[in-house]
C-alpha cells in the first residue's frame, strides 16, 4: 500500500516553568492507505498528542508531516480548512466531546452545514444516511447526549467524524470509556466502515488486547519516542524491546499451560522535561548497560521490525 501518512522526526514540545516538556520527540513512521496503525504505551507517553499534532489540532515544534504526498507540516488557514475534510478525530470521552445543547441530528449535521456543499433537502438525507451508517436509530435524532448511553454517544461521534468522507481518522482511545460488550460493537463498526470506505486509522490505545484485534501495524511509545514498530502479529509473536516485553507480559492469560512470567518494572520514570540523551527506559530496564547512555535510534532488526535498543541482538541470544 502507498503511504497515506508519513511522519518524519516529528516533535512537539511544551514550555513549562521547569523547562521544555518533550511530549513527542523525533517520531518517524508511515501509515499505508486503508491500514490501521495502532499506537500503544502507558498514560502520558505522548500517544494522544502525536495524533493531535498530525491532524493539526496542535502545532508541531519540528519535523515533517506528509499527507498523501503533500507536506502539511505548516499550513495556512485555507489549506487547513481543506484538510479538515480529509483528516478527522474520534475522541476518547463520547460525553465531553459532544455539545450537550445539540441533538443527535444537529451534531451530525454540523460538519455538513459548515462545508456549505449541501442543499437543505440534501442535508436532511445525508444526516439520515450517516445515522444509518453508524447504527443510530432514527427515533433518536431529536435526543440529546445525556439521554444516550456511552455506546450510542460514541456512534454519534463516529458519524460526525465521517460526515465529510475523510481519508484518515485518528481514533483517540475511542472505546476505553465504554463497557466491554459495547467496546466490541464499536470496534466491529470501525472495521466495517474501514472495509466499506477504505479508511485509514491511527488507533491510539493503552489496551493491548484491543490494538491486537484492530491493528495491521503497531508502534510502541515510551516518553515521547517510538521504541518499537512492526506488523501486529509480529509484535505479539516476537517482541524485542525490553519495555514491549514487559507490556505484553502484563496481559492476563486464560490458558494456564501457556502463561509467561510477568516482568515487573522497578525504578522511577525518567522526566520528560529536558531529558538527557540516551535511552529513556534505561532507569527501569533490567538490562541497562553503559552503552544505553548513548542516543538510541530505530534500527531494522528483521524485515519490517524496527526497535530502538542497542542491546537487542545481544539480549535475543539469551
Helices and strands as residue ranges (DSSP letters): E 3-16, E 19-32, E 36-40, H 47-54, E 62-67, E 70-71, H 77-86, E 87-90, H 104-115, H 120-133, G 138-140, G 145-147, H 150-162, E 168-172, H 180-197, E 200-204, H 208-214, E 217-222, E 225-231, H 232-237, H 242-249, G 290-293, E 299-302, E 305-307, H 312-316
